[in-house]
Amino acid sequence: MRKLPPRTRFFAYDELATALTYKEGASPFVHSLNGTWQFCYLQSPREVPAAFRAGDYDAIDWQTIKVPGHMELQGYGKPNYTNISLPIPVDPAAAPANNPTGLYYRRFSCTPQLARQVLRFDGVDSTFTVWLNGQLVGDGHGSRLMTEFDVTDLLKPGENTIAVQVEKWSEYSFLEDQDQWWLSGIFRDVTIIDEGGLNDLQITPQYQEGQWQIAVAVQAEANAHLRGKVYFAGQPVAEAALPTGTTTIPISAPREWTDETPNLYTLVVADDAAGALVPMRFGLRQVEMIDDQICLNGEPVLFNGVNRHEFNPETGRALTQEYILSEVTQIKRAGINAIRTSHYPNTPYFYDVCDELGLLVIDECDLETHGMYVTEMPTDDPYWQGEFVSRAERMVHRDFNHPCIVIWSLGNESDFGENHVAEAAAIRKLDVSRLIHYEGDRKTEVADMYSTMYTPVEDIEKRAVKLTHQKPHILCEYGHAMGNGAGSLQDYQDVFRLYKSVQGGFIWEWKDHGLKQATPAGPQYVWGGAFGEPVNDGTFCIDGLVRPDRVPSPGLLEYEHVIQPFQFFVAQNHVVVKSLYHYQTTRDLVLRWQLEVTGEKVAGGQIALPALAPGALSPVLSLELPEAGGVDAMLNLAIETTTVQGVFETGAQLASQQVAYQGLPAQPDAAATVSQTPAAVTITRGPLTVTVDRGTGNITQLSQDDQKVLAGDMALTLDRLPISNDMNVVAERQKERIATLFARCESIQMTQNDDTVMVAIRQRIAPPAINWGIELAVTLWVGAAGVTIRTRGWFDGEKPTEVPRIGYQLPLTTTVRTVDWFGRGLGESYPDSLDAAPLGHYQLNRDQWGFPYVVPQEAGNRMGVRWATITTATGPSLHVAGLTPFNLNVVGGDGQPLGNQSSDQVRLDARVQALGSNSCGPLPLPRYRLYTDPFDFTVTLNLQY
């Protein structure tokens, strides 16, 4: 049997230095058949001349074609783009009568050097038959999979001939309906390789009992004597004999492979009898499920990914190594860390690049039956089971040794059934070191993850907050980048980062698939229908983050910003930078800053960033900023490299942020100290003390010179007294239990410099008995300005549609005396009742604050407040300023309107509900209502005498 069974792809070399370069073109045992071939284009295989099958090639009227390449893009036939619909009758039992067929032929010289010669096709679309020196070698199918033949006895020293017949349509076309241009021909490399005694080689990294090792599985000829030596950075680190079977080799002083630290080792297998060296690269990395999360080397993964078709606007899926390297480098520079090979195994060199640069790959089987939706899908048809399984096995064998591949995918959009079950079982038999993906397996019967496409953020949240063990959720496609899009990428990223059960996703897709055409006006890119195809899907292939010429769209710039690997925390003239890397410690970075007022630069500078461990906060960094602030003052921040780092050149920008500048505080300098117990964190700066409860994450006390201000927690709350016009919604609010919320601190991080402390808190707030809540990201700054609190919140689960208010309540130890503020006034204001309350500077005493409605109810809110000073009967005054306008109210400590209470409550709200007329009229207009959307507000509290 000439066709070889599935196996890994490798080459032999004659010198160690050359083997370690890992460049197949440098091997003396590789003979490429790429180049110009003789070609004959026919409308049907019925037209193939008898002379071709008889080997009488001189009798054929030849033209020429380039290999690798597509027939249609070289003047033979026309391209056809479809997304789902098949451009031929949906009848796998019969290929169409008009079935474009290409005959390929060339002469070549090749002198066999080692014991065996193998003819390798890396990709032919759709089916092919090959003859060598006039002798039938065999046939192949599976367009994006490797096919190899043993041609040792057919090759001869000197000149040889090869002939290939390629047919565009076959029964296998119905398994390859993959949202792309239908392009046929020999579109990947054709190679003859010399081999010695090694037949196959698989390397499985293992981490056991604190020790990295590799399990090396070898298949070899009976008389082969093989030995292996492991190299890192060109230096030997381990060695062992390699008999047939599995040998374990421990690796000392290991350097792990991750997408952030793509450390590669090379195992060089020496075949002394043949005089050949076979290198195989690998990485020390382990993929596993830990606590219902996909983990790489023990750390949960967040896929900031993209779907990538193989495509060049001039050559289609025939890509050069230079093009692949350039494109994958561009992807890496955008901060993208993962690629799904939609929807087939890619050119082998692609995985070499992902190994080198550090990209996590979902390797997808060459399988999509989307267009067969008009008939019965083949996934439960026993006829197709062998083909499903074979395609998966060929993918796994070929790509097994690439560390970049962390997940195998069973294919795409092919329904789900018994053939997928068999396919998954075959993969697990071959490889237990990786996970399995398939979006169509919605019940996760065989998949290790729950995968969906284009799922709304709200639906992701509903699943994420279920209090059950569940497989992690990834979005194998989301953020459709067609034309001017995609939107809401930040909203998706927020959800990915909030919930550990949601582990990111893959944008659809990387590149527009516009084919380049020359016109009198210059080159243009065309889409489906441009070639007169009766069945096409138009512009649906123009759906990428970059144009066909790889010019970035605004969508890519947005995605790059959304997934950037650093987070900035800013208050006044202080900045803290958080590393969002999972594995690498940062180095050689600088924080560059610039202050602009009305668009003009007024100050700027840079600060060297210290090394940051994964997930770590920098110290509080103080910027030399002028005092002036205001609505037109903006602070621009950027993280830049000071050395070459991987794909990033010196001076490359890794992250950026623009924030409003509040101006410098006027408080005197003072030292800041932190004391901690298992129960609380206490921060003191000068006379100010702030206490945070570790259990809830709430501020439990503010004090000035030991004078306590709070009688209870400063807590985020949603409730208020109902107004008369709420009478028809009160019962629903009670059902949603918005008045009874429990807070839980999920994490707390702190950092500081001499006079400022920053605390980053993750909280969850939820009611009893029902399944909804609020995830909060709270940042506290204790410094010269007092306490600056930024609160970002996201409602989730079976959440209420609306709430009465969103904000903090501060229960005071005493009563309010006066309120002095700049905002709307003098009387109260609400979103749909504010025209009689102009912006201004106002002052009222406690008795004047709330309107005395006959029926006690909510009253007294002031909108548009920029700052307020609240004096109290005893103790310090409370000064509040907002980065943006906020709502201010004062009510009794019992939540009732102000009266004879012995203590009061201050409310600082991001938003409040409108009034409406719903006791007998309509609800507030939609534009005024307080929906449970994400919110973000910042206030600064300062205690004064």
N, C-alpha and C positions, 0 to 999 in steps of 0.2 A: 504494500500500500504506500503510494508516494505521498499522499497528504499526511502531514504530521499532526499528531494530536495537539490540543491547545497546550501552550507552555509560555514561559516568560520570554521576553525579547532581549537578546544579548548579542555581543560581538566579541571577537577574540583579537588580541594584539600580540606583537612579538617583543615589545620592550615595556618595562615597567613605567618609565616616564610617560610614554605615550598612552598607556592604559589608564594612568591616573588623570589624564586630561579629559577623559570620558567623551571624546569627540569621535563619533563613528567614522567620519571621513578620514581620520588619521590612521585607521586600521589598514594594514596591508592585506587583510583577509576579507575585505569588503569590496565588492565590485558593483557599483551603481549602474543601473540600466536607465536612469533618468536621462532625458534629453529629447532629441527629435527622432520620432518614429515615422515609418511609412504608415499611411492610413487610408482606409476606404470606408466611406459612409454609405449605409444602406437603409432602406425604409423598413426592412423586415429581415429576420434571420432566414426566411425562405429564399432571400436573394443571395445568400452567401454562395459564391461560385465554388464549384467542385474542386477547382484548382487550389483553393485555399486549404481545404481539408486534406487534399492529397499532398500538400507541401510544395506545390508548383508555384512558388510566390512570384516568380518572374513573369508569370502570365497575367498578373493582376495590374490594373491601372491604378497606381498609388498616387495619393496626395501626401501631405505631411501634417503632423500634429505634435504638440509638446506634451511630454509626460514628466511630471504629473500635470494634469490639466483636465478640463471638462470639454467634451465634444461641443456642447452648445455655445460655449464662450470662445470657440475658435472657428466659428462659422459653419458648424455641422449641426443643424437643428436649431430649435429655439427654446430659451428658458421658459419656465412656467412656475409662477408662485401661487401656492395655496396654503392656507392655514390648516383647515380641516378637510374640506371637500377634496375628494380624489379626482384628478383630471381624466381618469379612465373609468370604464364601467366597474362597479364594485362586484367583481366576480373573480376571486382568487384562483378558481379552477381553470381559468382560461385567460392567457395574456392577450391583449388586443392584437388584432391582425396587423395594424400599423404599429410596429414595435422597433423604433430606431436602433440600429445595430452598427457597431464600429469594429472594423478589422484592423488590428495593430500588428506591425511587423518591423523587426530590425535585425541587423547583424551585429555581432559584438565579439570581441576577443577576450578570452578568460583562460588562465592557466590554473587548474586546481592545485592547491598547495597543501591542504590538510586532508584528513581521512574522509571527510564528508562534505558535500556541497548542498546548500539549501537555497531554493528559490523562494523569495519572500515578497508577497504583495501586502502592503499596509492598508490599502483601501481601493476598492473597485465598485462602482455603482452601475448596475445592480447585481447582475450575475456575469460570470466569465468562464471561459474555457481556454486552456493554455497548451501550446505545443512547443517542444524544444527539439531543435534539429529534426523537425518533421514528425516527431513521436508525440503522441498524446500524453500529457503529464497529468491532467485532471481538471476539475472545475471548482468553482468557489462561489460563495454568496455570503451575505452579511456585509453590507457595503462599508461600514466603518470599523470592521474587525480585521485582524491580521489572518492571512492564509499562507501556509508554508508547505512546500513540496520538497521531498528528497530527490534531487536530480543527479546524484553522484554518478550513476551509470550512464546518464545521457549526455553529460558534458564531455567535451573533448578539448585537448590542447589546441590553441589557435582559434580559428573563426568558428562561431556558433550562430545559430538563428533561433529567434523566439517569435512566436505568433500568438496573439490573444484575440479572442472573439468576445465582445462585450455587448450585452443586451440591456436596454434601458428599463424595460418593464418585465416583471416576473411575479410569481406568487408572493415573493418576499417583499415586493414593493408595498403590499398592504400592511406589512409590519413596520414600514419605514416612512410613515406619513407624519413628518416631524416639523411642521410649520416652517417651511423653508422653500427655496427655489428647487425645483426638480431639475437636477443637473447630473449627467451621467459620465462615465468614462473612467479611465485609470487616473484618479485624482490624488493619490499618495504615492510614496516611493516604491519603486521596484528594485530589488537588490538580490544579488547572489552572494552568499557568505560561505566562507570556509569554516568548518568546525572540527574540533578534536574529539575527545572522549566525553565531554560534558554534554548532557542532553537537556537538563533543566535544573533550575536553581531558585529556591525560595528562601527568603530571609524574614524571620518573624522576630521583632524585638520583644523582649519580655522583661518585666520588672518584678522580681520576686525576692522577698525578704531583704529589701533594701539594696539589692544588687541588680544592675542592668546586665543583660546577656542577650545574645542572639541565638535563635534556633535556626540552623542552616540545613535545609532539606535538599539533598542532591540526588539527581537521577543521572547515571553515567553508564557508559559501556562497561562490560564485565572486566575488561583488561585495563581500565583506566586507573591511574594512581594520581589522585588530586590532593592538593594541600592548599589551605587558605591563609592569607595574611590580611589583617585589618589595618587600614591606614586612616589617620585623621590629619588633615592639613599637611599631607605628604609624608607623615612620619608613622612608622609601624607601631601599633599599640597592642596587638594580640595576634596569635596564630594557632592553627590546629590542622591536623590531617582531616580530610573530608572523604570518608568512604561513602558509598551509596547508603542512603538513609538520612537520619537527622543527627546532627552534631551540635552540641551547645558550646558556645564560646563566651566566656565572661568578658566584660568590657570594664577596665579600671579607669578611674578619673573621668567618668562619663560626661559628655556634653549633649544635652537633650535637644531634640528637634521639636520646634513649635513653629507656628506661623510667624512669630516675632523673633525667634532665635533658630533659623534654619540651618543647624549644624549637621553636616553630612559626613558620614564615614564611607569608605570604600572597601569592600571585601574583594581582594584579588585572588582568583582561583588559578593556581598554577597547574597546568597540564604538561608535565615535563616530557612525557612521551611524544606529545604532539609539538612541543615547543611553542605553546600558546598560553596566553594569560587572558582570563576573562574577568573584567571588573564589574562589580555590581554595587551601586550606591544604596545606602540605607540610612535611616534616621532612628535615633532612640526615642521612640514615642509610643504611648499606649492609649488606646481609645477604649473607653468603658463607660458604663452607666453607674453613677454613684448618686444615691438619694434621688432617683428619678431625674437625673440631669446627665446630658452628654458631657463627658469630661475628657480632656486631653492632658495626659500626665497629671491626673488628679485634680485639675482645675476646670470648672465649668466653662464651656465654650459659648461665645456670643458670635453668631454668624452675621457679619456685616458683608453680605454677599451679593453676587450678581450672576445672572444667567448669561452664558456666553455660547452663542453659535460660532462655529468656525466660518469666517466669511471675510473675503477680500472683494471690494467692488469691481475689480478687474478680472480676478482669477477664481472667484467663488470659494469653494472649500479646499482648493489647492493652495496651501500656504507654505511659504519658505520658512526656514528656521529663523532668519533675520526678522521676518514679519511677526512671527509668534513671539519672539523675545521682546521686540519693541512693544507689542500690544499688551503682553502680560506685565511688563514693566510699567506701562501707563496705568494699568489697573491697580497695581501695588502702590504706585505713587499717589493714587486717589484715596488711599487709606482702606480700600476694600481688602478684606482678609480671606474671602472664600469665593469659590467659583463652582457652580453646578454646570456640568458639561451637557447642556441641553441640546439635543436629547439623545446622545450617543457617545461612545468612547472617542476621544479626540486623537489627533495625530500624536504618536508616541513622544515626540520631542516636547510637546506641551507640558507633559508631566515632569520632564527633566527640569524645565524652567520653574515650574511651581515648587519642585523640591528645593531648588537653589534659592529662590527669592522668598519663599515662605508663604504659600497660599494653601488654604484648606480646600480640598476638592471632594465634591460628591460626584463620583464617577457613574455615569448613567448608561444603562444597557441600551443597545441599538434596537429599540423596540417602542413603537407607538402605532396604535391601530385606530387613531382618532376618526379617520374617514369612513370606517366601517360601522359607524353608528346607525347607518340606514339599514343595516342588516344585523345578523347576530354577531356579536363580538366573539373573537376566537379564544378568549381566555378560558372558557369552559369546554372547548372543543378538543378532545383527545388528540386529534390529528396534529394540532399545533404544539402540543406539550414538549415534544423533543426539541423543537426549534426554540421555544422560550428558554428551555434549560440550556441548550447548546450556546446560545448567544450570551447568557450570563456566565457560563463557564469559560468561554473564550475571553471575555472581558477580564475576569478575575485572574486567570492564568497570565495573560499578557501584562497586566498592570500591577501584579501582586506586590512587587518590591518597592513601589514608590511610597515614601512616607507621607507625601502630600495627600494621598487618598485616605480619608478617614471614614467615608461612608460609601457603600455600594447602593445604587438605585436600580430597581427592577425595570425601569423604563418610565414612560410618561403616557398619561391619558389613554389607557387601554382597558378601562373598566377594571374589575378585579374578580379573580376566580381561581379555580384549581390549578391552572397552569402557572399562575403567580406563586401559589403555595409551593409547587414543585420547584420553581425557579429559586425561591428563597431557600428552600432546603438544600438545593445543590450548592448555593453560595456558602451556606454555613458549613457544609461538609468540607469545602475547600479552604475556608478562612473563618476562624473564630475570633480573629483579632480586630475585626471592624464591625460596624453597625450596618443595618439595612434600612433603606428608605423606599417608600412608594406612596405617592400622594393618593392613589386610588384606594388604598387600604384604610378606609376611614374608621374601621373598628380595630385597627392595628393588630390584626390577627397574626401577621408575620413581620410587620415593620416594627422597628425599635423606637419609632417616633411617630407622633401624630402630625401629619403634614397637610397643609391646606394651601389654596391659592386665593389671593385677593380678599381675604377675610376682613370684614370691617373691624375697626379697633374695638368697638363695643362688644363684639362677639368674642374677640380674643380675651378680653377682660373677664367675661362671664365664665369662660372655662378656667382661666388662670386662678380665680378665687375659690374654686371648688375645693373643699377641705377633704380631698381624697387623694390617695396615691394614683398618679396618672403619668403616662408617658409624656415626655416633653413635646412641646409644640414648636414647629418651625413653619415658616411660610416659604415653600419652595418657589413660589412666585408671588410678588406683590409690587406695588408701586409701578403700575404700567407706564412706561416712559415714552409712550407714543406721542409724537408732536410736542406740544408745550405741556410737559408733565414730568414726573408725577407729582401730585400734591400730597400733603399731610405726612411727609416722610418723618418729620420731627415727632409727630404724634405716635407713629408706629415705633420710633426709636425709644420714646419715653416708656411705652408699654414693654418693649424688650428689656429695658434696664430695670423696670419696676418689679417684674415678676420672674422668679427663677425658673418657673415652668415654661416660659416662653424664651426660646433661645435664638431669636433673630430670624432673618430671612434673606431672600435673594431677589433683587430687583429684576423685573422683566423689562428690558434686557440690556445687554451691554451696547450693542451697535445697531444702527439702521442697516437694513439689508438692501440698499439701493444699488442696482447695477449701473456702472458708469457707461455713459454713451457720449460720443462726440457729436456736437451740434454746431451749426454756424455761429451760434452765440457762445460757444465754449462747452466744456464738459458739463453734463448734468446727470443726476441720478434718477433712475426710473424704478417703478414698482410693478406689481401684478397688473396685467392687462396691457403693458407696453409692447408686448410682442404678439398682440392679437389673440391671446389665449381665450377660448370660450368660457373656461372655468378658471376663475382667479379670485383672489381675496384682496385685490387693490392695494391700498396703502398700509395694510396691516403689518407689512414687514418693515415699515419705517417707524420703529418703536424702540429706539435705543437711547442710551445716555450720551452716546457720541454719534456724530454723523458717519456716513460710510467712509469718509476720509479721516475719521477719528478726531475731528474737531469737537471739543467738549461742548455739550449743550448746557444751558443754565441748570437743567435738571441734575447733571453730574456735579456741577459746582455746589448745588444745594446738598446733594447726598454726601459729598466729600465733607462739607461742614457739619452735617448732622452726625456723622460717624467719627468725627475727629477724635484722636486718642487722648485728649486732655480736656479737663473741665476747669472753668475759672470761677472763683468766688471773689466778689469785689464789694468793698464797702469803703466809702470816702477815698482815702489815698492808700488803702491797703488791698493787696491781692494775695490770694492763695491759689496755687495750681494743684490739681489732682491728676495723677496718672491713671488713665483707664486701661493701661496695658495689663495683661494677665500673667505674663511670664518674664518679661525683660525689665531690667533696671536701666533707667534712662541715663544718658551721659551726654556731655558736650552740647548742652542746650542753653539758650538764652531767652529770657522774657523781654520782648521789645514792646515799648509802650509809646503812645502819642496822644496828647490831649488836643482836641479841636474845639473851638468855639465859633459857632456859625460857619463851620466848614473850614476855618483857618487854623493851621497848626500854631499853638502857643507854647507847647513844651513837649519834650520827648526824651527818651533815654532807653537804657537796657540794663538788665540785671542778670547775672549768671545764675542759672538754676542749679541747685545741688542735685546730686543723683537721687532719683526717686525710685523706690522699690515698687513692684506692681501694686496698684491701688492706693499708693501712699499720697499724703498731702505734703506740699512744701511747707517750710516755715512761713509765717506771715511776712510778706515782702512789702516794704514801705516805699512808695514812689515820691519823688521830689516834685510835688505838684503845687501850683499856685492856689491861692485861696478861692479865686473866682469859680463859681459854679453856675448853675441855672439850666433852664430848659434847653438851651442850645449848646451846652457843654457835653461832649462825648469823649469817652476814653476808649481808644483802640488798643487792643492787646494781641500779641502774636507770640507763638513759640517757634523758634528757628534753630536750625542746626548750626554748629560752629565747625563741624568736620564732616567728611563724607560718611554717611551711615547707610549701608546697603544701597538701595536705589535712590536715596536722597543725597543730593549734592550739598556742599557747604552753602549755608544760607537758605536752605529749603524751609518753607513754612509748613509746619505740621499741624497747627491749630490756630484759630483766631477767634476773637470775640469783641463786640462793641457794646459798651454799657453807658448809661447816663451817669454823669459825674455830679455828685451832690455838693461838692465843695468841702473844704477842710473844716473840721470841728474847731470850736474855740475853747476847748477845755485844756487845762494845764497838763503838762506831762506827768505821768505817774507810772510806777511799776505795776505789772499785771502778774498775778500768781494764780495757780490752780491747785486745789486740793480735792482729792477723790476718796470716796468710800464705795463699798459695794452698792450703796443705795443712792448716792447723789454725787454730783460734780458741783463744786463751788468755785466761782471765779471772782476774784477781788481785784479791782483797779482803783487805787486811791480810796475815796470814801464809798464807792459803789460796790455792792456785792450782788451777784446773780447766782441763784441755785437752780440746778436742773435735776429732775428726778430721773434716775437711770431706768426705772421700770416703765414710766409713761412717756418720757421724753419731754414733758411739760416743764416750763419755768414754774417753780413752786414759790420762789421768793425774790423780790427786789428790795434792796434796802440801801439807805444812804446814812452813813455814820451810825450804823446799827439801828436806824429807824426803819421798821418794816412797813412796806406799802401794801403787800398782798395778804388777804385773809384766806386765800385758797389758790388753786392752780390757775395760771394764765393759760386757758385752754381754748382750742379752736371749737366753736360751737355753731349750730345752725338754727336754733330755735329763737323765737321771740313771742311775746304775747300776740294772739290773733287780733286782727281788726274786725270790725263788724262785717266788712265786705269779704272776710275770709270764711264766713259761716259755712259755705258749701265745700270747703277744702280741709276744714279742721279734722274731720274724721280720717281723711286720707293721710294727713300728717301724723296723726296718732298711730295709724296702722304702720307707717314707715318708721316709727319710733325715733324720730329725729331729735327728740328732747333728751334721749338717754344714750349717750355715746361713751364708749370706753376707749382709752388711749393705750397703745403699747409701743414701746421703743424697740425698733427692730435692729438698729445699729447706731453707734455714736463714734465719731472720730474727732480728735482735737489737734490743733497746732497753734503755735504762738510765736511772737518775738518778745522783746523786753516789755512793751507797753500795750500789746493787743493780743487777744485770744480769739480764735475762731473755732466754733463747734459745728460740725455737720451731723445732723440727726435724720434718721429715717424713722418715721412713725406710721402706724396704722391706727385709724380711728373707725370704730364700727359699733353699731347698735347691738343689743341683745336679741337673740331668738330668730333673726332673719339674716339673709345672706347679701349684704351690701356693705360697703365701707369706703373709706378715703385713704389713699396712700399719700403721705406727706413727705416732702423733702424740705427740711428746715435748716437754715443757716443762721447761727447766732454769732454776732461779732460784739465783743466787749472791748471797748477802746475809748479814745478821747471823746467820741460823739455820744457815748453812753452804750445802749444795747441796740444794735441794728438787727432786725429779724426779717429775713426773706423766707417766705412760705410759698411753696409750689404744691398744688394738690390735684389729685385725680380721683374722681368717683369711679367705682367699679361695681361689678356684680349686678344683682337685680335692684339697681339703684332707683330712688325716687326721681321723677322727671324734673321736679322743681323743689326748692327749699326756700324758707323765709329769708335767710341771710347766710353769709359765709364770713366768719371773722373771729377775732379773739374777744373773749370777755375777761376783764381784769377785776376780780372781786377785791375791793379796797377794805382796809382795816377801819376806815372812817368814812365820813360823808364828804361829798364835793361842796366846795364853797362857791367858786366861780369858774367859768370857762371862758377863756380868751382864745379866739381862733381866726384864721383866715380861710374862708370857704364860702359856701352858700349860707345865706341868712337873711334877715335876723331869725325868722321863723324856720320851722322844719321843712325838709324837702325829701322827695322820693323820686324814683326814676320817671314816673308819669305825672308828677306834681312838683314842679320846681321853678316854673317861670316867674313866680312872685318872690323868689329867693335869689337875688343877684349875688355874685361873688363880691366879697368885701372882708374888711376886718371888723369883727364884732366881739362884744363881751356881754355875758349874762351871768346873773347869779343863779343858784340852784333852784330857787322858787320860780324863776322865769323860764326855765329850760323847756319843760314839756307842756303841751297844751292840755288843759284839764277837760278831756272828753267826759260827757255824762256817764257813759258806760266805759269803765276803765279798759284800756287797750293800748297796743303799741303806739308810741308817739315819740317825737323829739329828734328823729334822725336828721343829721346835717350832711349833705353831699358835698363833694368837691373840696374837701378839706385838705389844705396843704400843710398846715401846722396848727397845733393847739397847745395851750398851757392850762392845765387843770389844777387849781389850788384846792387844798383839802382843809378840813376843820383842824386836823392835827397832822404833823409830820410834813414831809417834803411835798413840793408840787411835782406834777408829772407833765413833762413836755414831750409832745409827740410830733414827729415830722414824717411825711410820706415821700418816698421816691416818686410816686405818682399819687394823684388825689385819692383820698380814702373817705369812708363814711365814719362819722363820729356820733355817738349817743351816750347819754348817761341815764341809767335807770336805778331803781332801788336794788339793794343787795339781794332782795328776794325775787328780782325779775319783774316786779310790779312797777307801775308809774311812780315817780318820785313823790314821797309823802313824808311820813313820820319815821322812816327807817333809821336805824342807827349806823348803817353803812350803805355804801352805794357800789354800783358796778359800772365800769367804763367799757364801752364796746368800740372796738376798732375793726371795721368791716371792710373787706375787699368789695363786696357787692351786697345789695339788699333788694328784696322783692318789691315790686311795684304794688299799687293800691287797687286799681280797677274798680268795678262796681258790681261785684258778683253776688251780693246779697239778693239782688233782683235783676241784675244786668250782666254784662259780659265780664269775663276775666280780663286782666290786663292784656294789652296788645302784645303779641309775641316779641316785638323788639324791646319791650321793657321787662319781660319776665326773667326770673333768675333760674335758668336751667342749670342742671348739674354738669356743666362743662368744666374742663380743667381751669384752674385759676392760679394766679401768680401775683403776689403783692409784697411790698417791703415797707416797713415802718421802723423809725428809730425812736427809742424811748430814752429819756434822760431825766434824772431826778434833780430837783433844784430847791434851794431855800430862798 
